[in-house]
Amino acid sequence: MSGKDLSKDVLGAVKNKTGKSVSPKSIQKLAETVQPSTMKSEEQLRQLIKQVAGLVNLNVSEETTREIIQAVKGSKINPNSMESLLKMMKK
């Protein structure tokens, strides 16, 4: 999958899940901060969730945050693969 296709897929997934558009630069800037260790650290995941929510101007409840963290930690996705993360987002 090319970077251009991946960017379109990420933007589409965000719009489908939130109903709001996000600029490619915003997604890229945020994606550059994500490391494989981010997916293993609850504190870092919380921060990432907060940042994504801020991009789309949504409030995320504590319950939803816990569910997202549990889903990410319980998944068998490869944290080094954006395609794996994207597939999880599309579910």
PyMOL commands that place a pseudoatom at each C-alpha (Angstrom):
pseudoatom trace, name=CA, resn=MET, resi=1, chain=A, elem=C, hetatm=0, pos=[0.000, 0.000, 0.000]
pseudoatom trace, name=CA, resn=SER, resi=2, chain=A, elem=C, hetatm=0, pos=[1.469, 3.339, -0.989]
pseudoatom trace, name=CA, resn=GLY, resi=3, chain=A, elem=C, hetatm=0, pos=[1.764, 6.241, 1.447]
pseudoatom trace, name=CA, resn=LYS, resi=4, chain=A, elem=C, hetatm=0, pos=[-0.795, 8.188, -0.555]
pseudoatom trace, name=CA, resn=ASP, resi=5, chain=A, elem=C, hetatm=0, pos=[-3.351, 5.346, -0.390]
pseudoatom trace, name=CA, resn=LEU, resi=6, chain=A, elem=C, hetatm=0, pos=[-2.672, 4.876, 3.311]
pseudoatom trace, name=CA, resn=SER, resi=7, chain=A, elem=C, hetatm=0, pos=[-3.250, 8.575, 3.988]
pseudoatom trace, name=CA, resn=LYS, resi=8, chain=A, elem=C, hetatm=0, pos=[-6.566, 8.475, 2.129]
pseudoatom trace, name=CA, resn=ASP, resi=9, chain=A, elem=C, hetatm=0, pos=[-7.568, 5.333, 4.023]
pseudoatom trace, name=CA, resn=VAL, resi=10, chain=A, elem=C, hetatm=0, pos=[-6.685, 6.863, 7.394]
pseudoatom trace, name=CA, resn=LEU, resi=11, chain=A, elem=C, hetatm=0, pos=[-8.583, 10.055, 6.613]
pseudoatom trace, name=CA, resn=GLY, resi=12, chain=A, elem=C, hetatm=0, pos=[-11.553, 8.003, 5.409]
pseudoatom trace, name=CA, resn=ALA, resi=13, chain=A, elem=C, hetatm=0, pos=[-11.526, 5.839, 8.532]
pseudoatom trace, name=CA, resn=VAL, resi=14, chain=A, elem=C, hetatm=0, pos=[-11.422, 8.905, 10.782]
pseudoatom trace, name=CA, resn=LYS, resi=15, chain=A, elem=C, hetatm=0, pos=[-14.288, 10.512, 8.871]
pseudoatom trace, name=CA, resn=ASN, resi=16, chain=A, elem=C, hetatm=0, pos=[-16.352, 7.297, 8.951]
pseudoatom trace, name=CA, resn=LYS, resi=17, chain=A, elem=C, hetatm=0, pos=[-15.866, 6.869, 12.691]
pseudoatom trace, name=CA, resn=THR, resi=18, chain=A, elem=C, hetatm=0, pos=[-16.317, 10.506, 13.719]
pseudoatom trace, name=CA, resn=GLY, resi=19, chain=A, elem=C, hetatm=0, pos=[-18.285, 12.112, 10.901]
pseudoatom trace, name=CA, resn=LYS, resi=20, chain=A, elem=C, hetatm=0, pos=[-15.622, 14.840, 10.784]
pseudoatom trace, name=CA, resn=SER, resi=21, chain=A, elem=C, hetatm=0, pos=[-12.817, 15.589, 8.375]
pseudoatom trace, name=CA, resn=VAL, resi=22, chain=A, elem=C, hetatm=0, pos=[-9.190, 15.937, 9.422]
pseudoatom trace, name=CA, resn=SER, resi=23, chain=A, elem=C, hetatm=0, pos=[-6.389, 17.448, 7.386]
pseudoatom trace, name=CA, resn=PRO, resi=24, chain=A, elem=C, hetatm=0, pos=[-3.717, 15.098, 6.067]
pseudoatom trace, name=CA, resn=LYS, resi=25, chain=A, elem=C, hetatm=0, pos=[-1.034, 17.241, 7.733]
pseudoatom trace, name=CA, resn=SER, resi=26, chain=A, elem=C, hetatm=0, pos=[-2.700, 16.855, 11.130]
pseudoatom trace, name=CA, resn=ILE, resi=27, chain=A, elem=C, hetatm=0, pos=[-2.861, 13.074, 10.799]
pseudoatom trace, name=CA, resn=GLN, resi=28, chain=A, elem=C, hetatm=0, pos=[0.725, 12.887, 9.552]
pseudoatom trace, name=CA, resn=LYS, resi=29, chain=A, elem=C, hetatm=0, pos=[2.012, 15.075, 12.378]
pseudoatom trace, name=CA, resn=LEU, resi=30, chain=A, elem=C, hetatm=0, pos=[0.243, 12.924, 14.950]
pseudoatom trace, name=CA, resn=ALA, resi=31, chain=A, elem=C, hetatm=0, pos=[1.296, 9.659, 13.285]
pseudoatom trace, name=CA, resn=GLU, resi=32, chain=A, elem=C, hetatm=0, pos=[4.943, 10.719, 13.441]
pseudoatom trace, name=CA, resn=THR, resi=33, chain=A, elem=C, hetatm=0, pos=[4.717, 10.797, 17.240]
pseudoatom trace, name=CA, resn=VAL, resi=34, chain=A, elem=C, hetatm=0, pos=[3.395, 7.229, 17.517]
pseudoatom trace, name=CA, resn=GLN, resi=35, chain=A, elem=C, hetatm=0, pos=[5.971, 4.572, 18.326]
pseudoatom trace, name=CA, resn=PRO, resi=36, chain=A, elem=C, hetatm=0, pos=[5.466, 0.807, 18.740]
pseudoatom trace, name=CA, resn=SER, resi=37, chain=A, elem=C, hetatm=0, pos=[5.828, 1.373, 22.491]
pseudoatom trace, name=CA, resn=THR, resi=38, chain=A, elem=C, hetatm=0, pos=[2.816, 3.709, 22.365]
pseudoatom trace, name=CA, resn=MET, resi=39, chain=A, elem=C, hetatm=0, pos=[0.545, 0.729, 21.743]
pseudoatom trace, name=CA, resn=LYS, resi=40, chain=A, elem=C, hetatm=0, pos=[1.859, -1.011, 24.875]
pseudoatom trace, name=CA, resn=SER, resi=41, chain=A, elem=C, hetatm=0, pos=[1.680, 1.898, 27.323]
pseudoatom trace, name=CA, resn=GLU, resi=42, chain=A, elem=C, hetatm=0, pos=[-1.708, 2.773, 28.805]
pseudoatom trace, name=CA, resn=GLU, resi=43, chain=A, elem=C, hetatm=0, pos=[-0.524, 6.297, 29.613]
pseudoatom trace, name=CA, resn=GLN, resi=44, chain=A, elem=C, hetatm=0, pos=[0.703, 6.873, 26.063]
pseudoatom trace, name=CA, resn=LEU, resi=45, chain=A, elem=C, hetatm=0, pos=[-2.473, 5.381, 24.599]
pseudoatom trace, name=CA, resn=ARG, resi=46, chain=A, elem=C, hetatm=0, pos=[-4.577, 7.716, 26.750]
pseudoatom trace, name=CA, resn=GLN, resi=47, chain=A, elem=C, hetatm=0, pos=[-2.577, 10.666, 25.474]
pseudoatom trace, name=CA, resn=LEU, resi=48, chain=A, elem=C, hetatm=0, pos=[-2.937, 9.508, 21.864]
pseudoatom trace, name=CA, resn=ILE, resi=49, chain=A, elem=C, hetatm=0, pos=[-6.709, 9.062, 22.267]
pseudoatom trace, name=CA, resn=LYS, resi=50, chain=A, elem=C, hetatm=0, pos=[-6.928, 12.560, 23.715]
pseudoatom trace, name=CA, resn=GLN, resi=51, chain=A, elem=C, hetatm=0, pos=[-4.913, 13.979, 20.800]
pseudoatom trace, name=CA, resn=VAL, resi=52, chain=A, elem=C, hetatm=0, pos=[-7.062, 12.238, 18.182]
pseudoatom trace, name=CA, resn=ALA, resi=53, chain=A, elem=C, hetatm=0, pos=[-10.233, 13.399, 19.942]
pseudoatom trace, name=CA, resn=GLY, resi=54, chain=A, elem=C, hetatm=0, pos=[-8.837, 16.931, 19.894]
pseudoatom trace, name=CA, resn=LEU, resi=55, chain=A, elem=C, hetatm=0, pos=[-8.217, 16.722, 16.142]
pseudoatom trace, name=CA, resn=VAL, resi=56, chain=A, elem=C, hetatm=0, pos=[-11.879, 15.967, 15.505]
pseudoatom trace, name=CA, resn=ASN, resi=57, chain=A, elem=C, hetatm=0, pos=[-13.160, 18.108, 18.367]
pseudoatom trace, name=CA, resn=LEU, resi=58, chain=A, elem=C, hetatm=0, pos=[-14.905, 15.265, 20.209]
pseudoatom trace, name=CA, resn=ASN, resi=59, chain=A, elem=C, hetatm=0, pos=[-15.112, 14.402, 23.867]
pseudoatom trace, name=CA, resn=VAL, resi=60, chain=A, elem=C, hetatm=0, pos=[-14.206, 10.803, 24.649]
pseudoatom trace, name=CA, resn=SER, resi=61, chain=A, elem=C, hetatm=0, pos=[-15.626, 9.400, 27.860]
pseudoatom trace, name=CA, resn=GLU, resi=62, chain=A, elem=C, hetatm=0, pos=[-13.472, 7.527, 30.354]
pseudoatom trace, name=CA, resn=GLU, resi=63, chain=A, elem=C, hetatm=0, pos=[-15.451, 4.372, 29.583]
pseudoatom trace, name=CA, resn=THR, resi=64, chain=A, elem=C, hetatm=0, pos=[-14.784, 4.699, 25.853]
pseudoatom trace, name=CA, resn=THR, resi=65, chain=A, elem=C, hetatm=0, pos=[-11.109, 5.424, 26.538]
pseudoatom trace, name=CA, resn=ARG, resi=66, chain=A, elem=C, hetatm=0, pos=[-10.857, 2.234, 28.604]
pseudoatom trace, name=CA, resn=GLU, resi=67, chain=A, elem=C, hetatm=0, pos=[-12.587, 0.240, 25.853]
pseudoatom trace, name=CA, resn=ILE, resi=68, chain=A, elem=C, hetatm=0, pos=[-10.194, 1.578, 23.211]
pseudoatom trace, name=CA, resn=ILE, resi=69, chain=A, elem=C, hetatm=0, pos=[-7.163, 0.797, 25.389]
pseudoatom trace, name=CA, resn=GLN, resi=70, chain=A, elem=C, hetatm=0, pos=[-8.469, -2.705, 26.091]
pseudoatom trace, name=CA, resn=ALA, resi=71, chain=A, elem=C, hetatm=0, pos=[-9.113, -3.293, 22.370]
pseudoatom trace, name=CA, resn=VAL, resi=72, chain=A, elem=C, hetatm=0, pos=[-5.643, -2.092, 21.368]
pseudoatom trace, name=CA, resn=LYS, resi=73, chain=A, elem=C, hetatm=0, pos=[-3.855, -4.057, 24.071]
pseudoatom trace, name=CA, resn=GLY, resi=74, chain=A, elem=C, hetatm=0, pos=[-5.978, -7.160, 23.453]
pseudoatom trace, name=CA, resn=SER, resi=75, chain=A, elem=C, hetatm=0, pos=[-5.496, -7.143, 19.708]
pseudoatom trace, name=CA, resn=LYS, resi=76, chain=A, elem=C, hetatm=0, pos=[-2.811, -9.048, 17.932]
pseudoatom trace, name=CA, resn=ILE, resi=77, chain=A, elem=C, hetatm=0, pos=[-1.953, -6.189, 15.610]
pseudoatom trace, name=CA, resn=ASN, resi=78, chain=A, elem=C, hetatm=0, pos=[1.611, -5.448, 14.706]
pseudoatom trace, name=CA, resn=PRO, resi=79, chain=A, elem=C, hetatm=0, pos=[2.303, -2.002, 16.223]
pseudoatom trace, name=CA, resn=ASN, resi=80, chain=A, elem=C, hetatm=0, pos=[4.979, -1.461, 13.569]
pseudoatom trace, name=CA, resn=SER, resi=81, chain=A, elem=C, hetatm=0, pos=[2.428, -1.789, 10.771]
pseudoatom trace, name=CA, resn=MET, resi=82, chain=A, elem=C, hetatm=0, pos=[0.171, 1.127, 9.898]
pseudoatom trace, name=CA, resn=GLU, resi=83, chain=A, elem=C, hetatm=0, pos=[-1.882, -1.274, 7.781]
pseudoatom trace, name=CA, resn=SER, resi=84, chain=A, elem=C, hetatm=0, pos=[-2.629, -3.390, 10.865]
pseudoatom trace, name=CA, resn=LEU, resi=85, chain=A, elem=C, hetatm=0, pos=[-3.651, -0.301, 12.815]
pseudoatom trace, name=CA, resn=LEU, resi=86, chain=A, elem=C, hetatm=0, pos=[-5.823, 0.883, 9.937]
pseudoatom trace, name=CA, resn=LYS, resi=87, chain=A, elem=C, hetatm=0, pos=[-7.612, -2.467, 9.707]
pseudoatom trace, name=CA, resn=MET, resi=88, chain=A, elem=C, hetatm=0, pos=[-8.387, -2.226, 13.412]
pseudoatom trace, name=CA, resn=MET, resi=89, chain=A, elem=C, hetatm=0, pos=[-9.718, 1.331, 12.984]
pseudoatom trace, name=CA, resn=LYS, resi=90, chain=A, elem=C, hetatm=0, pos=[-12.055, 0.231, 10.201]
pseudoatom trace, name=CA, resn=LYS, resi=91, chain=A, elem=C, hetatm=0, pos=[-13.776, -2.417, 12.363]
for i in range(1, 91): cmd.bond("trace and resi %d" % i, "trace and resi %d" % (i + 1))
show_as sticks, trace
zoom trace
